């Protein structure tokens, strides 16, 4: 942060893996941050970095210029914005709501319309990259908002990420971009898990096979990241499998709304739905490797 930037009050609602990492980054850069979560342990962890913690969004956001919503889905976003202790009536007129969850474009557009009577602006701002990259400022941030809102919040965007993509002025286009990205990630992850299970069944050294893929045409970031953990048997949740279950479903719905049906999207959506129903919802999505490995062997 340069000396010319004057940090303004920010609230982060939902301080799990991503929201907590963003809050910690802002605190480390000297921004005044209020945090809100229903889990006291999340608030306590950030209090040690200087955050003021609250369990109600309206109390947290009452003096904030920007409130960052980093919860899981549309239902939680609805509650945070418009529930009994929602932040929409509490924020000062002219303030900004930054929507970071992966949501359906229609939901983002609907939330933005409903915030207008409160005198609030919306930034459609999904993110990608995981908590490590959120903490070091290298995550991707996909932004759709009015030009004057972008200018007003640019110092915050730059503090959060050195990979800021200004998608368009149309709220909802950030969500569309994120769904395209997440469907690509899901396709790559299923592919990486499938071929490594194939290698295992063929009697190959799985770790060595992944090394070859990483230096060859089959490489993907998510394949390397998740399959390294899978090979080590590390399924502690950094990115719950249930998130890609949701995101692939939303992506396929968005594609259908646009009149497009590709050959892979629905199949990958069904893989994540089946794995989640099979008990993997609360595990890291790297567990897809183990789940596919437990599948039936094909008859010759």
Order of alpha helices (4+ residues) and beta strands (2+ residues): beta-alpha-beta-alpha-beta-alpha-beta-alpha-beta-alpha-beta-alpha-beta-alpha-beta-alpha-alpha-alpha-alpha-alpha-alpha
